[in-house]
Amino acid sequence: MGEMNIVKGYQKTNSGALPLGIELAFVTENVLAAYSKAISAGATSISEPCEKPWGANSCLCARH
């Protein structure tokens, strides 16, 4: 899709490398359920669901 959408070129990623410094945020009522669904679908856990000091619930997953 990169070639089709970014016609001037782009930097391809290396699936064996560390995760890129990019984060996409999604809002959900149930972080634990969304995390479990992502893991069940093949995502890799970077950080399990936790509550941040400011009260937000968060987790990080990657899909290679």
Order of alpha helices (4+ residues) and beta strands (2+ residues): alpha-alpha-beta-beta
